[in-house]
């Protein structure tokens, strides 16, 4: 995956990605620096905190059918030392405060 592909993905965000990004960009979440659509090897992470080695992935309905592919992707990214946390799009859209609290907790568990 290339940087150019990541740029294209940034322009085509889902509602859940846009909502989460609104709350976490510019270090709004506990001062944590988070990047959007960040390349890691051959994959692109939805959200990445490089300093904390934390990946945040948002999953829609298509991920229920792609669990094997998601597992391969997870194993690949974990080889780079990252930890991945996943949230359903519906969680972000319906309970953003809970998702933000969990991301903050996950980042603090790393440090």
C-alpha positions in Angstrom: 0.0 0.0 0.0 1.3 3.4 -0.9 1.1 6.8 0.7 -1.0 7.9 -2.3 -3.5 5.1 -1.6 -3.7 6.3 2.1 -4.4 9.9 0.8 -7.3 8.6 -1.3 -8.7 6.8 1.7 -8.5 10.0 3.8 -10.8 11.6 1.2 -13.3 8.8 1.3 -14.0 8.5 5.0 -17.1 6.8 6.5 -19.4 8.7 8.9 -17.9 6.8 11.8 -14.3 7.6 10.8 -15.2 11.3 10.3 -16.9 11.4 13.8 -14.0 9.7 15.5 -11.5 11.9 13.7 -13.3 15.0 14.8 -12.8 14.0 18.5 -9.2 12.7 18.3 -7.4 15.0 15.8 -5.0 17.7 16.9 -4.2 15.8 20.2 -7.8 16.5 21.5 -7.8 13.1 23.2 -5.6 13.3 26.3 -2.8 14.9 24.2 -2.3 11.7 22.2 -1.0 12.3 18.6 -3.0 10.2 16.3 -2.7 9.9 12.5 -5.4 8.9 10.1 -5.1 6.3 7.3 -1.5 5.6 8.3 0.5 3.1 6.2 2.2 0.2 8.1 4.0 -2.1 5.8 1.5 -3.3 3.1 -1.6 -2.3 5.1 -3.2 1.0 6.0 -4.4 1.5 9.6 -7.6 3.6 10.1 -6.0 5.5 13.0 -2.5 5.1 14.4 -0.6 6.5 17.4 3.0 5.9 16.5 4.4 6.9 19.9 2.2 4.5 21.7 2.3 1.8 19.1 -1.5 1.7 19.1 -3.8 1.1 16.1 -7.5 1.9 16.2 -9.6 0.1 13.6 -13.2 0.8 12.8 -15.2 -2.1 11.4 -18.4 -2.1 9.4 -20.6 -5.0 8.4 -18.1 -6.2 5.7 -15.7 -7.3 8.5 -18.1 -9.9 9.8 -17.4 -11.8 6.5 -13.6 -11.1 6.4 -12.6 -12.4 9.8 -9.8 -14.5 8.3 -8.4 -11.6 6.4 -8.6 -9.4 9.4 -6.7 -11.9 11.5 -3.9 -12.1 8.9 -3.8 -8.3 8.8 -3.7 -8.1 12.6 -0.8 -10.6 12.8 1.2 -8.7 10.2 0.7 -5.4 11.9 1.5 -6.9 15.4 4.9 -7.9 14.0 5.7 -4.2 13.8 5.1 -4.0 17.5 1.6 -2.4 17.3 -1.4 -3.3 19.4 -4.8 -3.1 17.6 -8.1 -2.2 19.2 -11.3 -2.5 17.1 -14.7 -0.8 17.3 -17.8 -1.3 15.3 -18.9 1.7 13.3 -22.2 1.5 15.2 -20.3 1.8 18.5 -18.7 5.0 17.3 -21.9 6.5 15.9 -24.1 5.6 18.9 -21.7 5.8 21.9 -18.7 8.0 21.0 -18.0 8.9 24.6 -17.5 5.2 25.5 -15.2 4.6 22.5 -13.1 7.7 23.4 -12.8 6.6 27.0 -11.6 3.2 25.9 -9.1 4.5 23.4 -7.7 6.8 26.2 -7.5 3.8 28.5 -5.8 1.6 25.9 -3.2 4.3 25.2 -2.5 4.7 28.9 -2.2 0.9 29.4 0.7 1.0 26.9 2.7 3.7 28.6 
